[in-house]
Amino acid sequence: MKPILFYIVLFIGIGSFAQSYQPQKINPKAIPLYEKALDLLQAGDTRNAIPMLTDCIKIDSNYMEAYLSLAGACGELKKYQQAVTLYEKARSIDSNYFKVFNLPYSINLAGLGRFEEALKAVTVFANIPRISERGQKSAAYRKRCYEFAIDYAKKHPNNNYNFIPINLGDSVNTPLNEYYPSVTVTDSLLVFTRRTGAQREDFIESRITKQGFAAARLIKGDINIEPAKGAITVSQDGEWMLFAADISGKGYGGFDIYISYYTPQGWSEPQNMGESINTEFWESSPSLSPDKRALYFSSNRPGGYGGRDLYVSYRQANGKWTPAVNMGPAINTAGDEFAPFIHADNQTLYFHSDGLPGYGGSDLFVLRKSSNGEWGTPENLGYPINTIENEGSLAVSADGLTAYYASDRSDSRGGLDLYKFELRPDIRPYRTIYVKGKVTDAQTKKPLPSNIELIDNGSNLSFMKVQTDEVGDYFITLPIGKDYTFTVNRKGYLFYSEVYGLSKKEADSTYRKDIFLQPVALNASFTFHNILFANNEYRLPETGLAELDQLVQVLKDNAGLQVQISGHTDNVGKAEDNLVLSTNRAKAIVDYLVSKGIDNKRLSYKGYGAGKPVADNSTEAGRALNRRTSFTITGM
């Protein structure tokens, strides 16, 4: 008789435990059927083996090997409850014989989320004498996973969260494998990968409407010509697609990251993203930040911390990408980190890891950026989003409520399907708002392709840089609850700077901000918006330095430019005091410009006190407008 101990014999000798179970007394009619079922199991035909094993048990209800084999087969198909029931039936026949099966029994208990029971079972297994080194390592690994799960549950109470993945349906899913979902910032387009052959993967899209998902179709253009492709991501504005592929004659070696651009004729021929990102080693799973300034991906190149690590490259003002850098040991481990997804808030990154503490296999983690721009500590998404299995790639909608992922759950159309589910509140990204507009010449109204920088007014740090398209249009997402300063600096124009108060705007709303640039010309002037001096003070406020740096850049870009800095006050107080105060404020700005390398011969300053009001001094709002500093071009 062939034993059922497929892998248990690797952990402990069969004869190393006493038993009351007597396999020689099993009904002989069941044995040939059992051996046929074993042949099917060893050939990988689990589904057809299950009915045979069930018949074995019907022939002899004490056939312990049949129960154990059937339990193992059910566990392989993720039918954890059936597996647990069968294991427990086998244990009732002979608990001593069963001891060595506490390891697979514990795994199926953990599959049901019964981690405390799983820990007890694996502890029994670990205490069996003469377990092989491999058995000890396996038990120790599972024990760590169960202890992590128990500890996580204590620290993260359920709070009535229901994990209910919903299959995206026949419009999206097929009997083939669908995976690597990605969505645009407006949640209007879903793109993903579908394996359509042994060596072929195709990129598919489905429009998202109020009625649901439109029938998925092959993405048009040259993007699908090559068969050897994989992970795909769409930029938040829907204009770029980045993906991993092994394209003969275009790569540096194996899978590289490529980019394709949207055109009226479909997606353009893929272009290799170059040696700043790709190497002779494996690069895959790209994810592009919403401002298209940062590219996150996974690579197994030398110099990392494990097998596959997360890297990031930044797009410079000239369109070139910086050499990719490893995201560091706080994120990367001796295992594999892969499938990053940067959310539309540009501050929340989801990714996979099998090296960080988790439930077993590869788990999903969330990483958040702090106010100083540094990444924090990865946080496991927890059970039941993470399980004992390898989780599928994740994407999160712009509103932060819905996540998409790939799974082979029991209701899949076959293999991996795409599902959506509601994210638990504590692992959601920041809520966002949408801002769109156009940059134009203030005089001719001609569109101006430009770079827009956003300053977080709370931290006075650069938060995001956005590049408009070729007709000056931009579309960005921003976390709610903050105020920003929009700045634009384009050669030949005065810089633009204006505070945009969004802290009280509602989430998931769209706001328009058109930007008009003044050409550099004699007598052209600009009023600073962020240089807000304290009462009776002329010391430069920290909040205004970023705006002054924009003027520094204008002066450096236009070497012959000369400017006068003007200071103004409201009419509160003595006129002579206001004149001195306004003069000192203008001088403080000149001193700062000189400290940044601007020749003081190009600079002059003058205080006007309350002599040139631009608003009514009888109201506080009017007085606030009058308390201002500005500059005027006096020479070219």
C-alpha positions as CSV (number, residue, x, y, z in Angstrom):
1,M,0.0,0.0,0.0
2,K,1.3,3.5,-0.9
3,P,1.4,5.8,2.1
4,I,-0.4,9.1,2.1
5,L,2.5,10.9,3.8
6,F,3.6,12.8,0.7
7,Y,5.7,15.4,2.5
8,I,5.4,14.3,6.1
9,V,8.1,11.7,5.5
10,L,10.4,14.6,4.8
11,F,9.8,15.9,8.3
12,I,9.7,12.7,10.5
13,G,10.1,9.0,10.0
14,I,6.8,7.1,9.6
15,G,7.7,4.5,12.2
16,S,8.7,7.1,14.8
17,F,5.3,7.2,16.5
18,A,3.1,4.4,18.1
19,Q,-0.3,3.8,16.6
20,S,-3.5,2.0,17.3
21,Y,-4.7,2.4,13.8
22,Q,-4.2,-0.8,11.8
23,P,-4.1,-0.1,8.0
24,Q,-3.9,-3.8,7.3
25,K,-7.5,-4.2,8.4
26,I,-8.8,-1.7,5.8
27,N,-11.4,-3.2,3.5
28,P,-9.4,-4.6,0.5
29,K,-12.0,-3.2,-1.9
30,A,-11.0,0.3,-1.0
31,I,-7.2,-0.1,-1.5
32,P,-7.0,-0.2,-5.4
33,L,-9.3,2.8,-5.6
34,Y,-7.1,4.6,-3.1
35,E,-4.0,3.9,-5.1
36,K,-5.6,5.2,-8.3
37,A,-6.5,8.4,-6.4
38,L,-2.9,8.7,-5.2
39,D,-1.6,8.4,-8.8
40,L,-4.0,11.2,-9.8
41,L,-2.8,13.4,-6.9
42,Q,0.8,12.8,-7.7
43,A,0.0,13.8,-11.4
44,G,-1.6,17.0,-10.2
45,D,-5.2,16.0,-11.0
46,T,-6.6,16.9,-7.6
47,R,-10.2,17.4,-8.7
48,N,-10.6,13.9,-10.2
49,A,-8.9,12.3,-7.2
50,I,-11.4,13.7,-4.7
51,P,-14.4,11.6,-5.8
52,M,-12.3,8.4,-5.6
53,L,-11.1,9.3,-2.1
54,T,-14.7,10.0,-1.1
55,D,-15.7,6.5,-2.4
56,C,-12.8,5.0,-0.4
57,I,-14.3,6.4,2.8
58,K,-17.8,5.1,1.8
59,I,-16.3,1.6,1.5
60,D,-14.5,1.8,4.8
61,S,-15.3,4.7,7.2
62,N,-12.1,4.0,9.2
63,Y,-9.8,4.4,6.3
64,M,-7.5,6.9,7.9
65,E,-5.2,7.4,4.9
66,A,-8.2,8.2,2.7
67,Y,-9.4,10.9,5.2
68,L,-5.9,12.4,5.3
69,S,-5.4,12.3,1.5
70,L,-8.8,13.8,1.0
71,A,-8.1,16.5,3.6
72,G,-4.9,17.4,1.8
73,A,-6.6,17.6,-1.6
74,C,-9.3,19.9,-0.2
75,G,-6.7,22.1,1.4
76,E,-4.9,22.3,-1.9
77,L,-8.2,23.6,-3.5
78,K,-8.6,26.1,-0.6
79,K,-11.6,24.2,0.8
80,Y,-10.3,24.8,4.3
81,Q,-13.4,23.9,6.2
82,Q,-13.8,20.6,4.5
83,A,-10.1,19.9,5.0
84,V,-10.3,20.7,8.8
85,T,-13.4,18.5,9.2
86,L,-11.6,15.6,7.5
87,Y,-8.4,16.0,9.5
88,E,-10.5,16.0,12.7
89,K,-12.2,12.8,11.6
90,A,-8.8,11.2,11.0
91,R,-7.6,12.4,14.4
92,S,-10.7,10.8,16.1
93,I,-9.6,7.4,14.6
94,D,-6.1,7.6,16.1
95,S,-4.9,10.8,17.7
96,N,-1.3,9.5,18.1
97,Y,-1.0,8.5,14.5
98,F,-2.4,11.9,13.6
99,K,0.2,14.0,15.5
100,V,2.5,14.4,12.5
101,F,-0.4,15.8,10.5
102,N,-0.9,18.7,12.9
103,L,1.3,20.7,10.6
104,P,-1.1,20.6,7.5
105,Y,-4.1,20.6,9.9
106,S,-2.8,23.9,11.4
107,I,-2.4,25.4,7.9
108,N,-6.0,24.8,7.1
109,L,-7.1,26.1,10.5
110,A,-5.2,29.3,9.6
111,G,-6.9,29.3,6.2
112,L,-10.1,29.8,8.1
113,G,-8.6,32.5,10.3
114,R,-8.6,30.3,13.4
115,F,-5.0,31.2,14.3
116,E,-5.0,30.4,18.0
117,E,-6.1,26.8,17.2
118,A,-3.5,26.7,14.4
119,L,-0.8,27.7,16.9
120,K,-1.8,24.9,19.3
121,A,-1.7,22.4,16.5
122,V,1.7,23.4,15.1
123,T,3.1,23.4,18.6
124,V,2.0,19.8,19.0
125,F,3.8,19.0,15.7
126,A,6.9,20.9,16.8
127,N,7.2,18.9,20.0
128,I,7.3,15.5,18.3
129,P,10.8,13.9,18.8
130,R,13.2,13.4,15.9
131,I,11.6,15.9,13.5
132,S,14.0,16.6,10.6
133,E,15.6,20.0,10.2
134,R,13.3,20.8,7.4
135,G,10.3,19.9,9.6
136,Q,11.6,22.1,12.4
137,K,12.1,25.1,10.0
138,S,8.6,24.6,8.5
139,A,7.0,24.5,12.0
140,A,9.0,27.5,13.2
141,Y,7.9,29.5,10.1
142,R,4.2,28.6,10.6
143,K,4.4,29.4,14.3
144,R,5.8,32.9,13.5
145,C,2.9,33.5,11.1
146,Y,0.3,32.4,13.5
147,E,1.7,34.4,16.4
148,F,1.8,37.5,14.1
149,A,-1.8,36.9,13.1
150,I,-2.9,36.7,16.8
151,D,-1.0,39.8,17.7
152,Y,-2.3,41.7,14.7
153,A,-5.9,40.8,15.6
154,K,-5.4,42.1,19.2
155,K,-3.9,45.4,17.9
156,H,-6.5,45.9,15.1
157,P,-10.0,45.1,16.4
158,N,-12.4,44.1,13.6
159,N,-14.9,46.9,14.2
160,N,-17.5,45.2,12.1
161,Y,-15.4,45.3,8.9
162,N,-16.7,42.8,6.3
163,F,-14.3,41.6,3.7
164,I,-16.6,40.7,0.8
165,P,-14.7,40.5,-2.5
166,I,-17.0,40.9,-5.5
167,N,-16.1,39.3,-8.8
168,L,-16.1,41.9,-11.6
169,G,-18.2,39.6,-13.7
170,D,-18.3,38.2,-17.2
171,S,-17.7,41.6,-18.8
172,V,-14.1,41.5,-17.4
173,N,-13.3,38.0,-16.4
174,T,-13.0,34.8,-18.5
175,P,-11.8,31.2,-18.0
176,L,-8.3,32.6,-18.6
177,N,-6.2,34.3,-16.0
178,E,-6.8,38.1,-15.4
179,Y,-4.4,40.0,-13.1
180,Y,-2.4,43.3,-12.5
181,P,-5.4,45.7,-12.4
182,S,-4.8,49.5,-12.7
183,V,-7.3,52.4,-12.7
184,T,-7.2,56.0,-13.8
185,V,-7.6,58.8,-11.4
186,T,-11.2,59.4,-12.4
187,D,-12.0,55.7,-11.9
188,S,-13.3,55.6,-15.5
189,L,-10.9,53.1,-17.0
190,L,-9.6,49.7,-15.8
191,V,-6.6,48.1,-17.5
192,F,-5.2,44.7,-16.8
193,T,-3.3,41.7,-18.1
194,R,-4.8,38.6,-19.4
195,R,-2.9,35.4,-20.2
196,T,-4.2,34.2,-23.6
197,G,-1.6,31.5,-24.3
198,A,1.3,29.6,-22.8
199,Q,3.7,32.3,-23.9
200,R,1.4,35.2,-24.5
201,E,-0.1,37.9,-22.3
202,D,-2.4,40.7,-23.6
203,F,-3.3,44.0,-22.2
204,I,-7.1,44.6,-21.8
205,E,-9.2,47.6,-21.0
206,S,-12.7,48.0,-19.6
207,R,-14.6,51.3,-19.3
208,I,-16.1,51.9,-15.9
209,T,-19.6,53.5,-16.0
210,K,-22.4,54.0,-13.5
211,Q,-23.9,50.8,-14.8
212,G,-20.8,48.8,-14.1
213,F,-17.9,47.5,-16.3
214,A,-18.2,47.7,-20.1
215,A,-17.2,44.6,-22.1
216,A,-13.5,44.3,-21.9
217,R,-11.5,44.6,-25.1
218,L,-8.0,44.3,-26.4
219,I,-6.2,47.7,-26.0
220,K,-5.7,49.2,-29.4
221,G,-2.5,50.2,-31.0
222,D,1.0,48.7,-31.0
223,I,1.1,48.0,-27.3
224,N,-0.1,44.4,-27.8
225,I,2.2,43.3,-30.6
226,E,4.8,41.6,-28.5
227,P,3.6,38.4,-26.8
228,A,6.0,38.4,-23.8
229,K,4.5,41.0,-21.5
230,G,3.3,41.2,-18.0
231,A,2.6,43.9,-15.3
232,I,0.9,47.0,-16.6
233,T,-0.1,50.3,-15.1
234,V,-1.9,53.3,-16.5
235,S,-1.0,56.9,-15.6
236,Q,-3.6,58.7,-13.5
237,D,-4.5,61.0,-16.4
238,G,-4.8,58.0,-18.8
239,E,-2.2,59.3,-21.2
240,W,0.7,56.9,-20.5
241,M,0.9,53.1,-20.1
242,L,4.0,51.5,-18.5
243,F,4.5,47.8,-18.5
244,A,7.1,45.0,-18.3
245,A,8.1,43.1,-21.4
246,D,10.8,41.0,-22.9
247,I,11.0,42.5,-26.4
248,S,13.7,41.0,-28.6
249,G,16.4,43.5,-29.7
250,K,15.1,46.3,-27.5
251,G,15.9,45.2,-24.0
252,Y,19.0,45.2,-21.8
253,G,18.4,41.6,-20.8
254,G,15.2,39.7,-19.9
255,F,12.2,41.8,-18.7
256,D,12.5,45.6,-18.9
257,I,10.0,48.4,-18.3
258,Y,8.6,50.0,-21.4
259,I,6.3,53.0,-22.0
260,S,3.5,53.6,-24.6
261,Y,1.7,56.9,-25.2
262,Y,-1.9,57.5,-26.1
263,T,-2.6,58.7,-29.6
264,P,-5.8,59.1,-31.6
265,Q,-4.8,55.9,-33.5
266,G,-4.3,53.9,-30.2
267,W,-1.3,53.3,-28.1
268,S,2.1,54.0,-29.6
269,E,4.9,51.6,-30.2
270,P,6.5,50.7,-26.8
271,Q,9.7,52.5,-26.0
272,N,12.3,51.1,-23.6
273,M,12.6,53.4,-20.6
274,G,16.4,53.3,-20.7
275,E,19.4,52.4,-18.6
276,S,18.5,54.7,-15.7
277,I,15.7,52.2,-15.0
278,N,16.5,49.0,-16.8
279,T,19.4,46.6,-16.4
280,E,20.5,43.2,-17.7
281,F,18.5,41.8,-14.8
282,W,14.7,41.5,-14.2
283,E,12.6,44.7,-13.9
284,S,8.8,44.6,-13.6
285,S,5.6,45.8,-11.9
286,P,5.9,49.6,-12.6
287,S,3.7,52.1,-10.9
288,L,3.7,55.8,-11.8
289,S,3.0,58.6,-9.3
290,P,0.0,60.8,-10.2
291,D,2.2,63.7,-11.1
292,K,4.2,61.3,-13.4
293,R,7.4,62.4,-11.6
294,A,8.2,59.1,-9.7
295,L,8.3,55.6,-11.1
296,Y,8.3,52.7,-8.6
297,F,9.1,49.2,-9.7
298,S,10.7,45.9,-8.6
299,S,14.0,44.5,-9.7
300,N,16.3,41.6,-8.8
301,R,19.5,43.5,-9.8
302,P,22.6,43.0,-7.6
303,G,23.2,45.3,-4.7
304,G,19.7,44.9,-3.1
305,Y,18.7,43.4,0.2
306,G,17.1,40.2,-1.1
307,G,15.7,38.6,-4.2
308,R,13.5,41.3,-5.6
309,D,13.5,44.8,-4.1
310,L,11.5,48.0,-4.7
311,Y,13.3,50.9,-6.5
312,V,12.3,54.4,-7.5
313,S,13.4,56.7,-10.3
314,Y,12.4,60.4,-10.7
315,R,11.7,62.3,-13.9
316,Q,13.6,65.5,-14.2
317,A,12.5,68.8,-15.8
318,N,14.2,67.8,-19.0
319,G,12.1,64.6,-19.2
320,K,15.0,62.3,-18.4
321,W,14.8,59.8,-15.5
322,T,17.3,59.7,-12.7
323,P,19.2,56.4,-12.0
324,A,16.9,54.2,-10.0
325,V,17.7,53.9,-6.3
326,N,16.8,51.2,-3.8
327,M,14.0,52.2,-1.4
328,G,16.1,50.9,1.5
329,P,16.1,48.3,4.3
330,A,13.1,49.6,6.1
331,I,11.0,48.4,3.1
332,N,13.1,45.8,1.3
333,T,14.0,42.5,3.0
334,A,15.9,39.3,2.3
335,G,12.8,38.1,0.6
336,D,10.9,39.5,-2.4
337,E,9.2,42.9,-2.5
338,F,7.2,43.5,-5.7
339,A,4.0,44.9,-7.3
340,P,4.1,48.5,-5.9
341,F,1.0,50.7,-6.4
342,I,1.2,54.4,-5.7
343,H,-2.2,55.9,-5.0
344,A,-3.6,59.1,-6.4
345,D,-2.8,60.9,-3.2
346,N,0.9,60.5,-4.0
347,Q,1.5,59.6,-0.3
348,T,0.3,56.0,0.0
349,L,2.1,53.0,-1.5
350,Y,0.8,49.5,-1.5
351,F,3.1,46.5,-2.3
352,H,3.7,42.8,-1.8
353,S,6.3,41.2,0.4
354,D,7.1,37.7,1.5
355,G,10.0,38.9,3.7
356,L,8.1,41.2,6.1
357,P,6.2,39.6,9.0
358,G,2.8,38.2,7.8
359,Y,0.4,35.3,7.4
360,G,2.4,33.2,5.1
361,G,3.3,33.4,1.4
362,S,3.3,37.0,0.1
363,D,1.2,39.6,1.9
364,L,0.0,43.0,1.0
365,F,1.4,46.1,2.8
366,V,0.7,49.8,3.0
367,L,3.4,52.4,3.3
368,R,2.7,56.1,4.0
369,K,4.8,59.2,3.4
370,S,5.2,61.5,6.3
371,S,5.0,65.3,6.3
372,N,8.8,65.6,5.7
373,G,8.5,63.5,2.6
374,E,10.1,60.4,4.1
375,W,8.5,56.9,3.9
376,G,7.3,55.4,7.1
377,T,7.1,51.8,8.3
378,P,5.3,49.2,6.2
379,E,2.0,48.0,7.7
380,N,0.4,44.6,7.0
381,L,-3.1,45.0,5.6
382,G,-4.2,42.2,7.9
383,Y,-6.6,39.2,7.8
384,P,-8.8,38.5,5.9
385,I,-7.3,40.7,3.1
386,N,-4.1,38.8,3.6
387,T,-4.3,35.1,4.1
388,I,-1.9,32.1,4.2
389,E,-1.8,32.1,0.4
390,N,0.1,34.4,-2.0
391,E,-2.1,37.5,-2.5
392,G,-2.7,39.0,-5.9
393,S,-1.6,42.5,-7.1
394,L,-3.6,45.4,-5.7
395,A,-4.9,48.7,-7.1
396,V,-7.0,51.3,-5.2
397,S,-9.5,53.7,-6.6
398,A,-8.9,57.4,-6.4
399,D,-11.6,57.9,-3.7
400,G,-9.7,55.4,-1.6
401,L,-12.7,53.3,-0.8
402,T,-12.5,50.5,-3.4
403,A,-9.6,48.1,-4.0
404,Y,-9.1,45.8,-7.0
405,Y,-7.1,42.6,-6.9
406,A,-6.6,39.3,-8.6
407,S,-7.6,36.0,-6.9
408,D,-8.6,32.5,-7.7
409,R,-11.6,32.4,-5.3
410,S,-14.3,29.7,-5.5
411,D,-16.5,31.9,-7.8
412,S,-13.7,32.7,-10.3
413,R,-14.5,32.0,-14.0
414,G,-11.3,30.0,-14.1
415,G,-7.9,30.7,-12.6
416,L,-7.3,34.2,-11.5
417,D,-10.1,36.7,-11.8
418,L,-10.3,40.4,-10.9
419,Y,-12.3,41.3,-7.8
420,K,-13.1,44.5,-6.0
421,F,-13.7,45.0,-2.3
422,E,-14.1,47.8,0.2
423,L,-10.9,48.8,2.0
424,R,-10.9,48.9,5.8
425,P,-10.9,52.5,7.0
426,D,-7.5,52.4,8.7
427,I,-5.6,51.2,5.6
428,R,-7.2,53.6,3.2
429,P,-5.2,56.3,1.4
430,Y,-5.8,59.9,2.0
431,R,-9.0,61.3,0.5
432,T,-8.4,63.5,-2.5
433,I,-9.8,66.3,-4.6
434,Y,-9.2,66.9,-8.3
435,V,-7.8,70.1,-9.7
436,K,-7.6,70.9,-13.4
437,G,-6.9,73.9,-15.5
438,K,-4.8,75.4,-18.3
439,V,-1.6,77.5,-18.4
440,T,-1.7,80.3,-21.0
441,D,0.0,83.5,-21.9
442,A,-1.9,86.3,-20.1
443,Q,-1.8,88.6,-23.2
444,T,-2.1,86.3,-26.2
445,K,-4.0,83.4,-24.4
446,K,-1.7,81.0,-26.2
447,P,-1.3,77.7,-24.3
448,L,2.0,77.2,-22.5
449,P,3.3,73.7,-21.7
450,S,4.7,74.3,-18.2
451,N,5.8,72.7,-15.0
452,I,3.6,73.4,-12.0
453,E,5.0,73.1,-8.5
454,L,2.7,72.8,-5.5
455,I,3.9,73.9,-2.1
456,D,2.2,72.5,1.0
457,N,1.5,75.6,3.0
458,G,1.5,73.7,6.3
459,S,5.0,72.4,5.9
460,N,6.3,74.9,3.3
461,L,7.7,72.0,1.4
462,S,7.4,71.1,-2.2
463,F,4.5,68.6,-2.4
464,M,4.2,67.8,-6.1
465,K,5.4,68.8,-9.5
466,V,3.1,68.5,-12.4
467,Q,3.8,68.8,-16.1
468,T,1.0,70.0,-18.3
469,D,0.3,68.4,-21.7
470,E,1.3,70.0,-25.0
471,V,-1.7,72.4,-24.9
472,G,-1.1,73.6,-21.3
473,D,-3.8,71.4,-19.7
474,Y,-3.2,69.7,-16.4
475,F,-5.2,67.4,-14.1
476,I,-4.0,66.4,-10.6
477,T,-5.2,64.9,-7.4
478,L,-4.4,66.3,-4.0
479,P,-5.1,65.1,-0.4
480,I,-8.0,67.0,1.2
481,G,-7.5,69.1,4.3
482,K,-4.6,71.2,3.1
483,D,-3.9,74.5,1.5
484,Y,-1.4,74.8,-1.4
485,T,0.5,77.4,-3.2
486,F,0.6,76.9,-7.0
487,T,3.8,78.2,-8.6
488,V,4.9,78.2,-12.3
489,N,8.3,79.3,-13.5
490,R,8.8,79.5,-17.3
491,K,11.7,81.2,-19.0
492,G,10.6,84.4,-20.7
493,Y,7.7,84.9,-18.2
494,L,7.3,86.3,-14.7
495,F,6.8,83.4,-12.3
496,Y,3.3,82.7,-11.1
497,S,2.5,82.1,-7.5
498,E,-0.9,82.0,-5.8
499,V,-2.4,80.4,-2.7
500,Y,-5.2,78.0,-3.3
501,G,-7.2,77.2,-0.2
502,L,-8.4,73.6,-0.5
503,S,-8.5,72.7,3.2
504,K,-12.2,73.0,3.4
505,K,-13.1,71.6,0.0
506,E,-15.1,68.4,-0.1
507,A,-13.4,65.1,-1.1
508,D,-13.9,63.7,-4.6
509,S,-14.8,67.1,-6.0
510,T,-13.3,68.8,-9.0
511,Y,-12.0,72.4,-9.0
512,R,-10.6,74.5,-11.8
513,K,-7.5,76.6,-11.6
514,D,-6.5,78.4,-14.8
515,I,-3.0,80.0,-14.7
516,F,-2.0,83.1,-16.7
517,L,1.6,83.9,-17.1
518,Q,2.8,87.5,-17.7
519,P,5.6,87.8,-20.2
520,V,8.8,89.4,-19.0
521,A,8.5,93.1,-20.0
522,L,9.5,96.5,-18.8
523,N,7.2,97.7,-15.9
524,A,5.6,94.3,-15.5
525,S,4.9,93.7,-11.8
526,F,4.0,90.9,-9.5
527,T,2.6,90.8,-6.0
528,F,3.8,88.1,-3.6
529,H,1.0,86.0,-2.1
530,N,2.9,84.0,0.5
531,I,5.1,86.7,2.1
532,L,2.9,87.5,5.0
533,F,4.9,89.6,7.5
534,A,3.9,89.4,11.2
535,N,2.4,92.6,12.7
536,N,5.0,95.4,12.9
537,E,7.7,92.9,11.8
538,Y,10.0,93.0,8.8
539,R,11.7,89.6,9.3
540,L,11.0,87.3,6.4
541,P,8.4,84.6,7.2
542,E,9.5,81.0,6.4
543,T,6.2,80.6,4.4
544,G,7.5,83.1,1.8
545,L,10.9,81.7,1.0
546,A,9.7,79.2,-1.6
547,E,8.0,82.1,-3.4
548,L,11.2,84.2,-3.3
549,D,13.1,81.3,-4.7
550,Q,10.9,81.5,-7.7
551,L,12.0,85.1,-8.2
552,V,15.6,84.0,-7.8
553,Q,15.2,81.6,-10.7
554,V,13.6,84.3,-12.9
555,L,16.6,86.5,-12.3
556,K,19.0,83.8,-13.0
557,D,17.2,82.8,-16.2
558,N,17.1,86.4,-17.4
559,A,20.6,87.8,-16.7
560,G,19.9,91.4,-17.8
561,L,16.7,91.8,-15.7
562,Q,16.6,94.5,-13.0
563,V,13.8,94.7,-10.5
564,Q,12.5,97.0,-7.7
565,I,11.0,95.5,-4.6
566,S,8.2,97.6,-3.2
567,G,6.7,97.4,0.3
568,H,3.2,98.6,1.3
569,T,1.2,98.7,4.5
570,D,-2.4,99.5,5.5
571,N,-3.3,102.9,7.0
572,V,-3.3,101.7,10.7
573,G,-0.7,103.6,12.8
574,K,1.5,106.6,12.1
575,A,2.3,107.3,8.5
576,E,6.0,107.8,9.2
577,D,6.2,104.4,11.0
578,N,4.4,102.7,8.2
579,L,6.9,104.2,5.7
580,V,9.8,102.8,7.7
581,L,8.2,99.4,8.1
582,S,7.4,99.1,4.4
583,T,10.9,100.1,3.5
584,N,12.5,97.6,5.9
585,R,10.3,94.8,4.5
586,A,11.3,95.6,0.9
587,K,15.0,95.6,2.0
588,A,14.6,92.2,3.7
589,I,13.6,90.7,0.4
590,V,16.5,92.3,-1.4
591,D,18.9,91.0,1.3
592,Y,17.5,87.5,0.7
593,L,17.9,87.7,-3.1
594,V,21.5,88.9,-2.6
595,S,22.2,85.9,-0.3
596,K,21.1,83.7,-3.1
597,G,23.7,85.0,-5.5
598,I,21.8,87.9,-7.2
599,D,24.0,90.9,-7.9
600,N,22.7,93.8,-5.7
601,K,23.3,96.2,-8.7
602,R,20.3,94.5,-10.3
603,L,18.1,95.2,-7.3
604,S,16.5,98.3,-5.7
605,Y,13.8,98.7,-3.1
606,K,11.4,101.3,-1.9
607,G,8.8,101.6,0.8
608,Y,5.5,103.3,0.1
609,G,3.8,103.0,3.5
610,A,0.0,103.3,3.0
611,G,0.4,105.6,0.0
612,K,-0.6,103.2,-2.7
613,P,-3.6,101.2,-1.5
614,V,-5.2,98.6,-3.8
615,A,-8.3,98.0,-1.6
616,D,-10.5,99.8,0.9
617,N,-8.8,100.3,4.3
618,S,-12.1,100.5,6.1
619,T,-12.4,96.7,6.2
620,E,-10.0,94.0,7.5
621,A,-10.2,92.2,4.2
622,G,-9.2,95.4,2.4
623,R,-6.4,96.2,4.8
624,A,-5.0,92.7,4.3
625,L,-4.7,93.2,0.6
626,N,-2.9,96.5,1.2
627,R,-0.3,94.9,3.4
628,R,1.7,93.5,0.5
629,T,5.1,93.4,-1.1
630,S,5.7,93.2,-4.9
631,F,8.4,93.6,-7.5
632,T,8.4,95.6,-10.8
633,I,10.8,95.1,-13.7
634,T,12.8,98.3,-14.1
635,G,15.4,97.3,-16.6
636,M,16.1,94.6,-19.2
